[in-house]
Structures are given as C-alpha cells and as structure tokens.
Amino acid sequence: MKVVFDSQIFSFQKYGGISRYFSEIKERLSQFQGVNLSVIAPFFINEYLRGKEANVIGHYVPLSSPASCLLVKAINNLVSPYLIARSDPDIVHETYYAKTGFTSNRSKTIITVFDMIHEKLDHYFKPLDKTSEVKRAAIHRSNHIICISENTKRDLINIFNVDPDKVSVTYLASSLPNPPNTERFVDVPYILYVGQRGGYKNFSNLLKAYSSSRRLVSDFKLVCFGGRPFTKEEMAQQTVMKLPADRLVRLTGDDDVLAGLYKHASVFVYPSLYEGFGIPPLEAMGCGCPVACSNTSSLPEVVGDAARLFDPNSIEDIRTAIEEVVYHPENADRLVRAGTERVKMFSWSKCAKETFAIYRRVLSE
C-alpha cells in the first residue's frame, strides 16, 4: 500500500494540532508491514517534520512570516501535483482542505475533518473567510472522510449532507510527556487555562467567572499558558472587574513547562464553546490535573465522567464548577483518578491502526 500525505498543513503550520496529528500517525503508519508512506512537501516550515525526514520528500525552510508561508504554499501547489503523480500512490491523505486535489489518476483521496467551527460559529470569522466553501468542495470530491469525534461526524453529515457510509471516526491522543518530577513555575495555588483565548475559545467568560468570586481571586491566580499576549480588551476587562494586576498571569514555554503547569495546577479549565475533539483536557488528565470543561460539542464525548462539566455560557455555572473542584479535595481526587483511567482510552497507536483499517477498506471498495 503506497500512501502519500500532501504538503498543505506543513506549508503553513509551524506547530499545531493538525500537523501534530499527521506527524504522529506518519511515524506509526510507516512501521506497518506493507505500508510505503511518504510526505510530499517540496518545502515545509513545520517543526514536527524537521529531524524526521527519512520518508519526507522535501526540504525544511526556517520561515514563519505570513508572506513567506504564502510563497512556500504557492511553490508547493505548483510542484506537488507533479511529484504525487510521479509517485502514483494508492492513497493520498490530504492534510487540509483544497478545492482541487493533488491525487494521481488512480489514487483514492482521504480527508480528515477536524471540526465544523466555521459552519457552527461562523460569526466569529471574517465575511471573506472561504474555509467553509473550500472544505465543502474538498469533502464532496473525496473518497472517504475521517472525523476526529462522533460529534464532528454528526455535524458534518447534518450540515454538508454527507453519506454516513462515507465517514469514519478516529480519536486523537495527547503527545505531551508526563515526567515524574516537574518544576513548579508558579509558587502559589493557581487555576490553569491553556491555548488561544479569543472568540469561541470563550476565555472572556472564564475571566468573568473567576473575577466574580472574591474567594477565588484571593486564593488562586489565573494562569494562562500560550496564546498571544493579553489584548487591550482583556486588560480593559481586568480593570473593569477590578481584578488586581498580579492575579492574571501569562506564561509560555516548551512541553516541559506545560506539563509542569498541568501537574501543579489546582484545576484546569476549558470553557470553549465548540471543539472538534479537545486535546488539552487529555493532556491535563495525563499529568494528574483535575479538569473542569464545557458540556458542549465533542468535549463530553472525550472526557466522559472524568471532568466537572459546566455550561460555558453561564458565568455562575463556570464559577461553581471551579469552586467545587478547588475547595473540595474529594472532588479533585476523584477527577484525577478518573482522568488517569480515561486518558488510557486514547493513543496515537490506536489512531494509526484505525486509520490503516480505513485505508484498506477504501482500497477494497
């Protein structure tokens, strides 16, 4: 079985969930007997491919500006169809959405759909954003579609009117290591938030919930890992809510820093309005951190009974959920134990095996 991953995601994503997914299953699928897998990315900026280029047809370029990424993408779009046609694979697993594919004449096309955020929450995106239009075209010309949760599959079928028999589900996993000893980067008790904060990520409601509780503000800092620096709007919100400047902290760093923050947090809070899967709750569980998260989209499917669920549109419900975890050790302990078991259900090896089974089924049709 000859399989090709195209260049799309590796052309514009230096780090990120989608490129992490493809790099993780690439490493595992390459070990399967009878699988000849290659990534055809003439030029790529992705760090996950860097240093793991044994089956990569392409060259790493240290670019990160939007203009340079557009140039890399343009070159790849010109060169990749020729290279893929010459490779003549059985399967082309496209790494993002494109109106026209990169397949050879006999290849079967697989596309992974990660979420339906552009369709469900379109008001968070610019009017000229064409992601949904391009996604629809890519989906309808594909031979098979992989979704990363049953919720995403249902949304895809309902919104784009896709044949259910054309869609399969493979769950993602956490790539974060869990070292036994980690440094404590914050020397007081804290509530942890991870990732981008704007739009549907709903950090604003978490900030309101935290600020509404004098007890939480007094006893815990709110630590944000990653994302961009705090915006003027966030700083203004902090001022309006009379939140002391030292209570809101932003940190950045590598996976060791993130693992340390999870391990020592009193609770990890994930207030997103919509997720196609939701890896951060699994990361937290894997590090022994109790989780409180939204009861929307795929999140209940992923966390099961191993998280304190809340309504992300209710400030009071978010605040109550946090307080029930941080002020009741028996609740936190139960969530940690449940999370330790829950995270075992998800692995990249399992994801790769299920992906391989999908490839075989598509080729047999």
KAHU-V711895 format. One record per helix or strand. SS is the DSSP state (helix for helix, strand for strand). FROM is the first residue (numbers start at 1). TO is the last residue. Records with the same first field share a line. If there is no record, write none. Layout:
SS=FROM-TO  FROM-TO
//
This chain:
strand=2-5  36-44  56-60  91-94  108-113  144-147  167-169  190-194  221-225  248-251  267-270  291-294  308-310
helix=8-12  17-29  66-87  117-120  122-124  131-141  150-160  164-166  199-201  203-211  214-219  232-240  245-247  255-264  279-286  299-303  315-326  329-345  348-364
//
